[in-house]
Amino acid sequence: AAAEPNDFLHWLLNEERERAPLPAIRRDLLPSWGVVHRLDVGTSGPLFCARTYLGWAFASLQLSSLRTIKEYVCLCHGWLQAAPDSVIDLPLEPRGRRSTAAARGHRAVTTVAA
């Protein structure tokens, strides 16, 4: 039996179908119905989806060859300990559901702007 997309993917496919004809990739199991990657799986990260086979192949190649850069923007209200307009450059290592600074961790750079 063929695999079926999960509930969220069903919702996504149905939402898109209502707005426009469904691209062929959205009906195809092999490229995961066009889903390239789930950003930040441990959180409620967004899905990175392609609308074409070429887009899916290109995005998948970029991700697997580590040629992508994730950029996050966080809006804070209240007190922030870091000095305004500073850079926090600490490697992070996963520890359960969280990450902590660790010498052998993955490079992580945070720019604080006020």
Residue frames relative to the residue before (quaternion, step in Angstrom):
aa qw qx qy qz dx dy dz
A 1.0000 0.0000 0.0000 0.0000 0.00 0.00 0.00
A 0.4852 -0.6714 0.4820 0.2856 3.56 -1.00 0.83
A 0.5211 -0.6242 0.4829 0.3250 3.54 -1.12 0.69
E 0.2770 -0.7470 0.5837 0.1567 3.54 -1.18 0.60
P 0.5220 -0.6144 0.4660 0.3645 3.60 -1.06 0.59
N 0.5539 -0.6159 0.4365 0.3513 3.59 -1.13 0.58
D 0.7541 -0.4088 0.2585 0.4442 3.59 -1.29 0.16
F 0.6659 0.4971 -0.3196 0.4553 3.58 0.89 -0.88
L 0.6560 0.5085 -0.3137 0.4612 3.55 0.96 -0.84
H 0.5958 0.5419 -0.3597 0.4712 3.61 1.06 -0.69
W 0.6509 0.5152 -0.3133 0.4613 3.57 0.92 -0.92
L 0.6580 0.5187 -0.3046 0.4531 3.57 0.90 -0.97
L 0.6698 0.4990 -0.2995 0.4611 3.58 0.88 -0.92
N 0.6718 0.4935 -0.2982 0.4650 3.58 0.95 -0.84
E 0.6211 0.5352 -0.3395 0.4610 3.61 1.01 -0.78
E 0.6867 0.4801 -0.2848 0.4657 3.55 0.87 -0.95
R 0.6251 0.5607 -0.3324 0.4293 3.59 1.00 -0.82
E 0.6540 0.5240 -0.3189 0.4427 3.60 1.05 -0.73
R 0.7030 0.4724 -0.2689 0.4586 3.61 1.09 -0.61
A 0.8017 -0.0532 0.0919 0.5883 3.60 0.99 -0.74
P 0.6509 -0.4772 0.3767 0.4547 3.59 -1.20 0.24
L 0.5039 -0.6740 0.4597 0.2836 3.57 -0.98 0.90
P 0.4281 -0.6883 0.5107 0.2866 3.64 -0.76 0.96
A 0.6444 -0.5558 0.3625 0.3801 3.58 -1.12 0.67
I 0.6283 0.5590 -0.3460 0.4160 3.60 0.98 -0.78
R 0.6352 0.5512 -0.3283 0.4301 3.61 1.11 -0.61
R 0.6910 0.4289 -0.2792 0.5104 3.59 1.28 -0.16
D 0.6318 0.5724 -0.2917 0.4337 3.58 1.32 0.00
L 0.4066 -0.7347 0.4995 0.2131 3.58 -0.70 1.14
L 0.6164 0.6100 -0.3617 0.3422 3.61 0.87 -0.93
P 0.7722 0.2534 -0.1963 0.5485 3.65 0.81 -0.80
S 0.5771 -0.6350 0.3616 0.3648 3.60 1.06 0.78
W 0.6286 -0.5750 0.3176 0.4165 3.56 0.98 0.90
G 0.7184 -0.4519 0.2433 0.4696 3.59 1.15 0.59
V 0.5287 0.6156 -0.4265 0.3994 3.59 1.24 -0.12
V 0.2746 -0.7845 0.5404 0.1310 3.57 -0.64 1.15
H 0.7934 -0.1607 0.1859 0.5569 3.57 0.78 -1.03
R 0.3008 -0.6906 0.6180 0.2250 3.54 -1.22 0.53
L 0.2990 -0.7693 0.5401 0.1646 3.57 -0.43 1.21
D 0.8509 0.0099 -0.0434 0.5234 3.56 -0.88 0.96
V 0.1221 -0.8464 0.5176 0.0267 3.54 0.57 1.24
G 0.6637 0.5357 -0.3080 0.4215 3.60 0.99 -0.76
T 0.7134 0.3357 -0.2371 0.5676 3.58 1.25 -0.23
S 0.6357 -0.4883 0.3891 0.4539 3.55 -1.17 -0.41
G 0.0740 0.8630 -0.4942 0.0748 3.53 1.03 0.89
P 0.5520 -0.6318 0.4374 0.3239 3.56 -1.16 0.62
L 0.4623 -0.6379 0.5360 0.3035 3.53 -1.32 0.33
F 0.2670 -0.7182 0.6219 0.1619 3.54 -1.07 0.80
C 0.0088 0.8352 -0.5456 0.0683 3.61 -0.31 1.26
A 0.2743 -0.7379 0.5946 0.1633 3.54 -1.20 0.65
R 0.3598 -0.7333 0.5367 0.2117 3.56 -1.15 0.62
T 0.7673 0.2417 -0.1508 0.5745 3.60 1.25 -0.29
Y 0.6247 -0.5296 0.4094 0.4020 3.57 -1.25 0.34
L 0.6421 0.5182 -0.3283 0.4597 3.59 0.97 -0.81
G 0.6510 0.5101 -0.3105 0.4686 3.59 0.96 -0.84
W 0.6442 0.5193 -0.3155 0.4646 3.58 1.00 -0.85
A 0.6748 0.4934 -0.2976 0.4611 3.59 0.88 -0.95
F 0.6685 0.5004 -0.3048 0.4581 3.59 0.90 -0.90
A 0.6816 0.4802 -0.2931 0.4679 3.61 0.85 -0.93
S 0.6379 0.5238 -0.3267 0.4604 3.60 0.99 -0.80
L 0.6480 0.5129 -0.3098 0.4702 3.57 0.99 -0.84
Q 0.6504 0.5173 -0.3170 0.4571 3.59 0.93 -0.87
L 0.6744 0.4873 -0.2974 0.4683 3.60 0.93 -0.85
S 0.7045 0.4715 -0.2850 0.4474 3.59 0.83 -0.94
S 0.7028 0.4234 -0.2722 0.5027 3.60 1.14 -0.50
L 0.4441 -0.7295 0.4205 0.3062 3.58 1.33 0.29
R 0.4138 0.7091 -0.4676 0.3275 3.58 1.02 0.83
T 0.5768 0.5644 -0.3901 0.4434 3.58 1.20 0.33
I 0.2026 -0.7463 0.6212 0.1273 3.53 -1.22 0.52
K 0.2435 -0.7518 0.5951 0.1459 3.56 -0.85 0.97
E 0.0633 -0.7834 0.6178 0.0254 3.55 -0.90 0.91
Y 0.1284 -0.7998 0.5856 0.0299 3.55 -0.77 1.08
V 0.1405 -0.7577 0.6307 0.0917 3.54 -1.09 0.70
C 0.0528 -0.7963 0.6024 -0.0108 3.56 -0.83 1.02
L 0.2047 -0.7616 0.6053 0.1080 3.56 -0.82 1.01
C 0.1077 -0.8145 0.5698 0.0183 3.58 -0.64 1.14
H 0.1327 -0.7489 0.6434 0.0876 3.52 -1.17 0.66
G 0.7056 0.4048 -0.3035 0.4962 3.57 -0.67 1.03
W 0.7575 -0.3903 0.2962 0.4314 3.54 -1.29 -0.42
L 0.0664 -0.7676 0.6372 0.0202 3.54 -0.97 0.93
Q 0.4229 -0.7551 0.4435 0.2329 3.59 -0.58 1.14
A 0.6257 0.5377 -0.3546 0.4399 3.60 1.01 -0.64
A 0.5319 -0.6233 0.4657 0.3343 3.56 -1.08 0.71
P 0.5575 -0.5999 0.4412 0.3670 3.61 -1.03 0.71
D 0.8397 0.1376 -0.1376 0.5069 3.55 -1.14 0.70
S 0.4680 0.6423 -0.4684 0.3861 3.57 0.84 1.01
V 0.3288 -0.7188 0.5770 0.2056 3.55 -1.32 0.24
I 0.1652 -0.7495 0.6349 0.0890 3.56 -0.95 0.97
D 0.0023 0.8112 -0.5808 0.0677 3.57 -0.44 1.24
L 0.2615 0.7604 -0.5388 0.2513 3.56 0.12 1.36
P 0.4150 -0.6830 0.5286 0.2861 3.60 -0.89 0.82
L 0.2136 -0.7888 0.5684 0.0954 3.57 -1.02 0.84
E 0.1423 -0.7722 0.6167 0.0559 3.53 -1.13 0.79
P 0.4619 -0.6840 0.4802 0.2971 3.61 -0.85 0.89
R 0.0045 0.7564 -0.6537 0.0229 3.55 -1.04 0.86
G 0.7919 -0.1357 0.0535 0.5929 3.55 0.02 1.26
R 0.8008 -0.2412 0.1996 0.5107 3.57 -0.81 -1.01
R 0.7016 0.4118 -0.2563 0.5220 3.59 1.26 -0.06
S 0.3214 -0.7057 0.5855 0.2363 3.54 -1.32 0.10
T 0.1164 -0.7788 0.6128 0.0662 3.55 -1.15 0.66
A 0.5945 -0.5546 0.4359 0.3860 3.55 -1.23 0.47
A 0.1357 0.7780 -0.5989 0.1325 3.57 -0.88 0.97
A 0.5809 -0.6288 0.3966 0.3313 3.57 -0.93 0.91
R 0.7595 0.3600 -0.1990 0.5039 3.62 1.00 -0.76
G 0.4319 0.7222 -0.4445 0.3070 3.58 1.23 0.29
H 0.6438 -0.4897 0.4128 0.4187 3.55 -1.38 -0.10
R 0.5618 -0.6140 0.4297 0.3503 3.56 -1.03 0.76
A 0.0535 0.7729 -0.6289 0.0653 3.56 -1.00 0.92
V 0.0492 -0.7948 0.6048 -0.0099 3.56 -0.76 1.06
T 0.0753 -0.7836 0.6165 0.0139 3.56 -0.88 1.00
T 0.1710 -0.7666 0.6124 0.0897 3.57 -0.83 1.01
V 0.1792 -0.7793 0.5950 0.0806 3.57 -0.73 1.09
A 0.0009 0.7927 -0.6087 0.0327 3.56 -0.73 1.07
A 0.1415 -0.7953 0.5855 0.0678 3.56 -0.98 0.84
